[in-house]
Amino acid sequence: MRTYTKQKLTFDEFLEQCPEEGLYELVDGEIVEVRATRNHDDVADFTADSFKDEIKRLNLNYVVKNTAVFRTITANGIEQGRKPDVSVIDKDIWRSNRSAYSALEEPIQLAIEVTSTNWEDDYIDKLDEYQRLGITEYWIVDYLAIGLREYLGNPKVPAVFVFLLDAEGKYQRTQFRGSERIVSRTFPELTLTADQILTA
């Protein structure tokens, strides 16, 4: 990962200064390039394509994007710019200002992070920020089993974690492995198993 800035940026400054080529997030006031392996991209693409099929099949009012950036706030009030590997967004929100760049301030419906070397971000920082923003459903796809043993077990086994906001605005976690069918609030009829996603 390369970092591009020295002074701490606001979210608006990040949007202005972000390079046009490549994918970036605003983390602790700095523009950080987000890079992914082909395997990582395959997992994200398979999941996004499955969601698009479900949206088309049921005529749901969502769009699926891998470029959407939105503003989150950390526990100590720092603005971050996050770009999930897969974002499911209410079509009306996405289309409310189509001439804008892809930055959003409203909570999206579902965010997916496919773990990579910065897995702590997915399990700790983004989990907190997405809950704080009010994203209804958040998935962590840990196809490399690189997260903590307290999540993955011992020995560590690849898993998909689905976090759903409860009535108090707190995430409740469910783990899916192997042939277990993923249970999604956004896509209740989804028939994907954990293995289908983890081995995409």
MORAWO-V29938 format. One record per residue. PSI is psi in degrees with one decimal (NA if undefined). OMEGA is omega in whole degrees, -180 to 180 (999 if undefined). Layout:
# MORAWO-V29938
psi->{PSI/PSI}
omega->{OMEGA/OMEGA}
This chain:
# MORAWO-V29938
psi->{135.1/143.0/139.2/-12.0/153.9/-50.5/151.4/128.8/149.0/171.0/-42.3/-40.2/-37.9/-45.2/-37.3/-39.5/-10.1/129.0/147.2/-29.0/134.6/178.8/135.4/155.7/158.6/115.2/118.8/42.9/6.7/145.7/121.9/129.8/135.5/117.7/148.1/148.6/167.3/-38.6/-46.6/-48.7/-38.8/-42.3/-46.4/-44.1/-41.6/-44.1/-44.9/-43.5/-38.2/-41.3/-42.8/-40.3/-42.1/-39.5/-43.3/-43.7/-40.6/2.8/49.9/152.8/55.5/157.7/153.8/127.1/153.7/8.9/-5.1/131.6/138.3/160.2/128.1/167.6/132.0/172.0/-30.5/23.5/12.0/132.2/133.5/155.0/110.4/144.4/92.1/157.5/-32.4/131.5/130.8/120.5/138.8/126.3/-34.6/-39.6/-45.9/-39.6/-2.1/-24.6/77.8/-17.3/-11.0/159.0/177.6/12.7/135.7/152.7/-15.5/153.3/138.2/174.7/-45.1/133.8/138.7/132.4/125.7/121.4/147.6/-156.8/-25.2/43.1/-27.0/-35.3/-45.6/-44.3/-24.6/-66.9/-53.8/-37.1/-47.5/-45.1/-40.5/-37.6/-44.4/-39.0/-26.9/28.6/119.7/-39.9/131.8/126.6/138.5/120.3/102.2/75.9/-17.9/-5.7/53.1/0.9/-171.3/150.0/-30.3/-23.5/-50.4/-13.6/179.3/113.4/158.6/134.5/135.2/143.9/160.1/126.3/128.9/122.6/126.0/135.5/133.7/-174.9/-24.3/4.4/22.6/144.7/135.5/129.7/136.9/137.2/139.0/135.1/160.7/-127.9/7.9/134.8/132.6/132.7/116.8/134.4/-36.4/-39.2/75.4/-21.2/6.3/136.1/16.4/142.8/164.3/-45.4/-38.9/-38.7/-46.7/-24.3/16.4/NA}
omega->{176/179/-170/-171/178/179/-179/-178/168/178/180/178/176/-180/180/-171/-176/177/-177/179/179/-178/-172/171/171/-177/-179/175/-178/176/-177/178/179/-179/-176/174/177/179/178/-180/180/179/180/-178/179/-179/179/180/178/178/-180/178/-179/178/180/-177/-175/-179/-179/-175/179/166/179/-177/172/-178/-174/176/175/-176/173/178/178/180/179/168/180/176/175/172/-175/179/180/177/174/176/172/-169/173/-175/-179/177/-179/-175/-177/177/-171/179/179/169/-166/-179/-179/174/179/175/177/-177/-175/176/175/170/174/-171/174/-174/179/-174/179/177/-176/-175/-173/-172/-177/177/-180/-177/-179/176/-180/180/-180/175/-171/-172/-178/178/166/179/-176/-176/178/-176/-179/178/-178/177/-179/174/-167/-178/-179/2/-179/-178/178/-176/170/177/177/178/179/177/175/-176/180/-180/179/179/170/-171/171/-179/178/180/172/-174/180/179/179/176/-176/176/-178/-178/-173/-179/-179/-177/-179/171/177/-178/180/180/-173/-178/-178/999}
